[in-house]
C-alpha cells in the first residue's frame, strides 16, 4: 500500500507498469478501484497510476480542501511527488473536472486529458434542482439517497452487483466531499477552454441520464485540440459498464494525444 503526503494529507495511490504515464481520477465518492479493467489492460505498455482523491476511498477524509481547487492542487502535487513526466490525466465525472482544471492550471505538468462523461457546466444548467435536493437528502438519509441516486449513473448493461458496489464505496467516503456537489452547480469552464494548451479527448457514454452528450461536444469544440468520442450502449460510467469497448476507445485517445503532442513539439522547435 502506497501513500503520498501532499498538501497536509495522505493520498492513497497504486502504481504499476512502465512506459508513458497515465494517471486516473475517479468520480464522486468512489475510488481508484473503479479503474481495475483499465489498469490490467494498459500496464503492459504504460505506467499506470490510480489515486483515491481526498475524502474518498483509502485516502484521508479531511473536513477542509474538498473543493475543485483543492483536488486540483492535490493532483498536481502528486504528479510532482511521484516524479511523473507529463502524464495523461483520465478523469471520470467529477474527476474529469479535476483533470481539465489541472491541465489549465499547469500544462507544463500535464500531457493531455481524457474526460469521461465530465459534467462541465451542466450541473449549473440542468441539475440545480437535483443538487439542491441531494444536499438535503444526503444529510437526512445518506444510505437511502445514494441507493436511489447511484443506479441512474449506469446504463442497461450494468448488473446489480456493480451498482451495489458503487453505493458501498460512496457510503465509505467522507461526508465532506458533498461540498463538491454544491460547488459544481456554479462551475462553468467554457470561457477557459480556449486556453487549454494540451490535447483533450472527451469520451461520452450515449445513454448517460446525468450529463448530455452536448456538454462534451461543446467543450471539445471550444478546446483548441479537443475531440469527442461517443460510446454506444454506455451510461455515465462507460469504463465500468463496457470495459472492453472503453479500453479500445481509451487506447485510441492516448494515441491521438501522443500524436498531438508530437505536432506541438515540432511546432515549438
N, C-alpha and C positions, 0 to 999 in steps of 0.2 A: 504494500500500500504506500502511495506516494502523496506527500502534501507539500505545497509551496506556500511560503509565507509572503503574502502580498497585501499592502495597504492595511496592515494590522490584523489580518485574519488568515486562516489557513484554508486553502482551496485543495480539494482532493482532485487528483488527476491520474490518468493512466497513459502510458507512452510505449509504443511498440513499433516495430518495422524500421525500415531505412529508406531514404530517398527524399524527394521533395515533401516538405511538411504540410500536413492538413490538420487544422485544429477545429474540432466540432463543439458547437454550442447548442445545448438542448433548449427545449421550450419551457413554458411556465410550469413550475412545480415538479418537474421530473428529474432526470439525472443523466449523466454520461452513459448510463447503461442502455439508453434507447438507441445508441448507435452501434450495437453489437454486430449487426449484419454488415455494416459498412467497414468497421474495423477489420473483421475477418477477411473481407474482400481486398481492401486497399493495402493492408500491411505487407503484402508480398512485394510491393514496389514503391511504397510511400512510408514516410514517418507519420504515424497517426497518433494524435493526442486528443483525448476526451477529458472534459473537465466538468465537475459539478459546480455551477455558479453559486455565489453567496446566497445563503438561505435555503439551498436545495441539496438534496442527496446527502453525501457524506462530508460536505464542506461545512464550515462554521455557519451558524444561523444567527448573525448579529442583528440587533434591533436597528442599526443605522446603516446607511450606504446602500439600501435596497432601492436604487434608482437606476435609470438608464445610464447616467453619467458614472455612477459608482461601479456598475458592472463593466462598462467600457474601460474604466481605469484598471479594474482587476484583469481584464483580458489583455490589455497592453502590458501590464506589469508581468503577467505570466509569460508572455512571449519573450520579454527581456530576461526574466529569471531563468527560463529554460534554454535560453540562447538559440531560439528558433530563427531561422533565416527566412523572413518574409513568408510566413505560412499563408495558405488559402484558408479563409475562415468560412466554415459551413455552418450556418445558423438556421435552426428551425423555429418558426413562430416568433416568440419574444427574443429568442437567440439570434434571429435574423436581424432584428433591430440593433442588437449589440454589435453584430458583425459589421453592418453598414456604418454605424457611428464610429466604430474603431477605425475603419478604413478612411473615413472622412477626417478623423482627428489626427491620424498618424499613418499616412500612406507609405512612409518610409519603412514601416514595420510590417505592413500587410501586403501580400502578393496579389490577392484577389478575394472576391466574395461570392459565395453561393448562398442565395437567400431561398429558403424552403418555406413557402406559404407564409412569408413575412406579413405582418399586419399593416405595416406602413402607416398611412394616415387614416385607415378605415375605422379604428375604434372611435375616433372623434367625429366621424361622419355617419356611420351606420350601426354603432354599438353603444351609444351613450346610455340609452335606457337600460340595456342589458347589464352594462358595467355598474350602473347605479344600484341595480337590484342585486348583483353579485356581491358587491362590497358589503351590503347589509346582511344578505343571507349567509355569507361565509362567517360572519360573526355569530349569528344566531344558531346556525346549523351547518357547520363546515362539512361534515361527512355526508349529510343528505344533499347539500348543494352540489358538491363535487360529483356525487353519484348521479345526479340529474344532468349535470353540465358536460362532463367528460365524454359520454357516449356520442355527443354531437360533434366531437373532434374527428371522428372516424367515418370512413366510407363503408359501403356494404360488405367489403371483403374481410373486414376486421372481426375476429371472433370475440366472444365474451371474455375469454381469458386475457386478451390484450387490453381490453377496456378495464377489467378489474385490476390488472397490474398497474395500469396508469393511475387509477384512482388511489391505489395504495401508496404509490410513490408520491403523489401530490399531497396526500394526507401526512406523509412523513416529513414533508418540507416545512419550513418555518412559516408562521403566520405573517411575518414581517414582509414577505415578498408580495403580499396583497397590495402594497403601496404602488407596485408597478402597474397594476390594472388601472388605478386612478390616473397615474401619470400618462399611460398610453392614450387615454381619452383626450389629452391635449397635445399629443405628439403629431407632427406633420413634417416629414423630411423632404417634401417636394422641392422647396426652394433651395435646398442644399445639394440636390443630386447633380446639378451641372458641375459641381466641384469635386465629384467623385473621381479620383485620379487613377483608380485601379479597375481592371475588368470586373464585371459583375454579371452573373447568370441568375435569373430569377426563375426558380423551379416552382411549379404550382400544380397541386392536385386539383383536377377539374370538378370534383364532387365536394369541394370544401364548402360546408354550410356556414362557416365563420367568416372567411375572407374571400371576396370575389376575385376572379382572375384579373379583372380590370385593374386592380391595385398593382399587381406585379407588372402588368403591361405598361401602366403609366410610369412607374418608377424606372423600368428598363428604358422607356423612350426618353426619359429625362437624363439618364446617365450617359456620359459620352461613349462608354464602351459596354453598354448594357444589352442583354438579350433575354428572351423568355423561352422557357422550355416547359410546356404543359405535360402532365402525366394523366392519361385516361384511367378512369376507374378508381382513383385515389381521392381521399378526403384531405383533411388538414395535416396529416402526418404520413405522407407517402413513403418515407424511409422505413416506417414500421409496417404499414399496410401492404405494400408491394415492394419488398426489399430487392428482389432480383431486378425488376424493372427500374427501380430507383437507382441501383448501383450502376446500371448501364448509362443512365442519364448523368449521374454524377461523374463518371469517368469521362464522358464526352465534355462535360462542363470544365473539368480540370484540364483537359487537352486544349479546349478553347482558350482558357485563361492563360495557359503556358504559351500558346501561340501569340496571344495579345501582348504578353509580357515581352516576348521576343521582338515584336514590332516596336514597342515602346523603347526597348533597349537600343535598337538600331537607330531610331529617330533621335535618341539622346546623344549619339556619338558625334 
